[in-house]
Structures are given as structure tokens and as C-alpha cells.
Amino acid sequence: MLINFVLKYSPNFLIHWAKQLKKKYLRKQLQEQKKNKSGISKAKLIEDFKKIGIKNGDSVLVHSSLSKIGFVDGGAETIINALFEIVGDRGTLLFPSFPYSGRAKTYLEKKPCFHINETPSQMGVITEYFRTSENVFRSFHPTDPVCAKGPLADYYTNSHLGQITPYNENSPFRKLCNKNGKILMLGTKLSSCTSLHTLEDAVDFKYPVYDSKIFDVKMIDASGNEYLTKTKVHNPVYSSKRNCDALMTMFESEKVLANGKIGAAKSILIDANKMLEVMIKKYIENGVTMYTPFGS
């Protein structure tokens, strides 16, 4: 459609206009679906989640866009309940709950205070609903916290505090690889898959993807205790070079992921550990990264 063409090839002011127009178009579609009582049921979601490959006992990190799915009866609650019905009592769900949208460096330059219980997620409606649900754990990280619920929730979230980079072996993202977890891109593209950053902390990465400045950030835990933690953020100059979606062909050929649809949303289910293994292998062999998807 014309809007997608504008988003891909136009200057920034036109891109902003096109994004707003696209949001307006999606809102209109959702309103019509609600009015016509043609919403997506929990049963349909369960069918679609199973079809893409989610199974009982899975750990699944979900990157989501509620509007892309279509009008869902019960909204975020229905989506989360459908996922838990599949993964069951042995499964764990995880959602990113980053406290900013845009660049982490821009966010930290405003000197925010991260309160583990009170700082909301800016990663979409579903993530904020999940964050405020009962028995949810949240990793204690100033820019890249993850929420989790299930038997492995504490394991995934308990060692993120004090990590100078957010995607190392002590992060929820890397631990998901250790447990052969999955990543569901629910109506989102590979460009939203933050776990791509696990490569940068797993090898001696030759590109300056982290900014030279180290930030001191005020943190408040669930008991009201205050901490000052240090963290690096991604270099905005290098962030602008990312071409994540260009890695799709490689991941498909390596059988790292499966494509499908959840409701009306084009979605991707990724094997987290296999993705990391392939990224390390291709980086060592040919210098392939999200910044150099065709090799260095």
C-alpha cells in the first residue's frame, strides 16, 4: 500500500506523517471490527499460537503489537491467557518492559529514576498489562528490564542488576538461550527483536555498538531501597546502521525461525539459542551482523 512505500523511501517529516496515517487507518479497522462483532476469540488465538509452534512447557519472550492482530475480544488479557493455556504450568512467559521508546541514550540523558514496581513499560499495551499482573517478576535493569511469569520467572530476572551491558550471560535474553526458549514476534518484525544484541555481548565484537559514555542511573527496588548502577547504552550512530530484516533470509535458510499469522498479524517464532549459535557462526566466518547483514 502507498503508506508502506512512503515509510520506506521518504524523508523524516513524511515518514512521521505516514506513520500517523497508518495508525489512524488501523484504529478505524479495529473500530469497525468491534462494531461488527468480528473480533478474534481466545480459541482462534490458541489455534494460531499452536500452528506457529508454541508448545506446552515453552519459555516464550514476546514482542507484541496489539493493533496488528486485529480486534481481540478481551484485549491483552485474552492474548496472555491464550498463551498461558498453551505453555501450561511448566511454561514461562516473558515480555520486554523497557521504560522508554526511541533511543536509550536520549532517555538516560534526562536522568530518570527507574522504580522496579512503578516505572511503566513503554513497549506496548500488552507488555504494560502483563507487568501489572499478579506474580510477575521484573528484571532490575535501568533500560532493558524484562518481565516474566511462570516457574522460571525468578531465574530469568534475578541477575540483571549491575550488568554494564544489558544482553550478556546474566541477562534474561541470554538465559532464554540457555533454556532453549523461543521468541515470538507477534505482529512485529525482526527489527524489533532485541535478542539480536546477544551476539554483541557473546563475542569480542569489533564494531563500536556501545556508546563511549557510561551512565549512572538511580534505581529503586520493590522494598524502596535506592541503588546507583552503571550501564552502557547503544551508540545512536551505529544504531542507525541496523538492517535487521535483511537477516531474515539467512535465518530462514538455517531453520532458525518459522513464519505464521496470529489473527491478522504476520508473526515470527524464533529458536533463541539456535539464532545465537547461527549469529556467532556467521559473524566469525563472514562478519555478518545486523549492521553488516551481507558480511564485512
N, C-alpha and C positions, 0 to 999 in steps of 0.2 A: 504494500500500500504506500501512498505518497508520503505519509508521515514517517515511515521507516526509512525511506530514501533520504528525506531531509535530515533525519537523525544521523545518518551515516556520512553524508557528504557536505553538510552546511557549516558555516561559521557558528561561533558560540551563541550569538543572540537568536539565531534561527533555531538552533538546537533546543534552547530553553523554550521557545515558542512551541516547537513541535512536541516536546515532552508534555507541556501543559495541555495541548490539544489532544494528545493521545490519552492522558489521564481523564480528560473530560469525556472522551469517547467511551472509555472503559466504564466510567461511572454511569453513563447513560445505558450501556448494555446491562450492567448489574441491576439498575433500577427497573428496566423492562423485564428482566428475568424474575425479579422479586414480584412485580406486579402480575405477571402471567403465571406465577406459582410454578415456574420451571426450574427451580433450584436443584442443586446437586445434593443427593442424600448421603448419609453416612454409609449405607450399603454400597452405593456406587463408588465412593472413595475407597472403601475396603477392597472392592474388586480391582480398582485401578492400582492401588498400592501393591497388592499381591502380584498383579500382572507385571509390574516393572521389576519385581524381585525382592521385595521386603518380606522377611520371614520371622517366625517365632524365635525369640531369643536374640534377635539382632540388636546391636547398638547402632543407632542412626543419628547422624548430625544433619539437621535440616536447615537449608537456606530457602526462604519462602517468599512468595508474593501472593497474597490472598486475592487480589483483584484479577490476577491472571487465571485463576482456577475457575472463575465464574461465581455466581451467587450460590453460596453454600448455606443450606438450612442449618442454623445454629452457629455459623461462622467459625472462628478459631477453635472454639470448644469442640465442635464436631470433628474438625480435622485432627486435633490432638487425640481425641477419644478413638477415632478410627485407627490411628497409628498404634496406639497402645493395645487395641484389640488384636492387632496382628502380632506385635512383638511380645505381648504377653507379660507375665510376671517376671520372666527371666531376661526380658529386653530392657534397654535403656534408651531414652530419647534425649537428644542434646540440641540446643538452639544457640546460635550466637546472640549475645546481648550487648553489643558494643554501644557505648554511651554517646556516640556521635554519628553523624553522616558526613560524607566528604572525606577530607584528609585528617589523619590522626595528628599530624604536626600542627595544623591550624587549630584543632580542638585543644591541644595541650598548651599552646601559646596563650590561651585565655585563662590559664591557671585554674582549671576546675578542681573540685574535690570529688573523688569517687567514693560513694557510700554503697556498700555491697547490697544493702536492703532497699535503699531509696532511690538510687540513680536509675532512671528508666532506660530500657533498651530503645535504641533508635533504628532497629533493624526490621521494623515492620510490625503490624498488628498482632500476628500470630506469636512472635517472639515475646512481646510485652505481656500478652495473656499468659503465656507459659511461665514467664519469670515470676508473675504474681500468684501462681497456683500453689497449692499445698505440697509440701515435701519436695520442693525443688531446691537443689544445691546450685550455687553460683561460684565460679572460679574468681579469685580475688586478684584481678589484674586491671590496671587503670585504663587500658584502651581496648583490649580484646577478650573480655570476660565471656565465658560460656556457661549457660545454664543446663542442668541435667537432672533427670528424674528416672529412678529405676535402681536396681541392685548395684550397679557400678557407678552411680552418680558421684559418690564421695571420691572414688578412685580417680575419676576423670577430672575433678575440680580441685583436689586438695593440695596441689603443689605448684600453682601458677603464680603465687605471690613471690615477689622479689626476683623474678626472671628478667634479665636485662633485655632479652628479645622474646617475643610472645609465642613463637612457634617451635621452640626447642623440645628436647626429650621430656621435659617436665610439664609440657602444655597439654591441654585436652586434645588438641589437634593431633599431636604425635602419639599420645596414648591411645587414641582411636585406631591408629595404625597397628599398635601392639596387640589390640584385641580383635583384629580383623573386622573392624567396623565398616559401616557404609556411610556415604554422604549423599543425601537426596537434594538435588537442585529442583525444588518444587516451583515451577514457573520461572526459574531464574537460569541464567546462562553460566557457562564455565567462568566467565569474568567475575562472577560473584563468589567463586569457590576459594575462600581464604586458605584452605588447606594446601593450595598450591605453594604457599610460603614455607611449608615444612622442608622443602628442598634446600632453601637458603640457610636454614639452621642445622641441616643434616650433613653438609659438606663444607669444605673450605671454598666458599662461594667467591668467585673472582670479580663480581660486579658490586659497585658501592650502593647496594639497595637500601642500606640503613643510613639515615641522616647522621652527620657527624656530631650533632648536639645530643647530649644525654639529659633527659628531663627528670626533675624531682617532682613527684606528684603526691599530694596529700590523699590518704586513704583512710576510710573509717569502716571497721568491721561490724559484724552483727551485734556485738556487745558494746559498741560505742568507742572502742579503743582506736586511737589515731596512730597512723604509720606514715612515714615518708619513704616512698620507694622510688628507685631509679629505673628508667626504661628508655629504650631506643624506639624510634618510630621510622617508618619507611620514608626514604628520600623522595619528595614530590617530583623531582626532576626525573628520577628513574621510574617512578610510578607511572608517569605519562607515557613511558615506552612500552608498557604492558600490552601484549596481544594474546591474551589467554585463549580466546576462542579458536585461534589458529592451531592450538594443540589438540583439538577435537579429533582430527584425522589420525594422529599418532595414537591417541588413547583408544580409539575405536579399533584400530588395527592390532593393538596389543591386548584387546579384550578387557580393558580397564573399566569400561562403563557400558550401561545399557540405556537406550533412549525409549521414552514412552510418553503417555499423556495421563495426567491426573485431572479429571474434569476436562476443562478446556485448555489446561496449561501444558505446554511442551515441557517435559521434565527429564532429568538425567539421574540415574543411580550409579554411584561410583564406588568401586572397591578401594577403600582408603589406603591400605597397605600396598596393594598392587600399584596404585598410582604413584606412591612414593618410590617404590622399587624401580618402576619404569623411568621416573624423572631422574633418579640418581644415575641409572644406566645410560640414559641418553645424554645427560649432562657430561658425564665422564668421556663418553665416546665421541660426541659431536658438538658439545657446548650448547645443547638445546635447553632453553628456559622459557618462561613466559615473556621475557624481554627479547629473546632471540629464538623464536619458535622454529626457525628453519636452520638453526645451528649458528655457531660463531665463525 
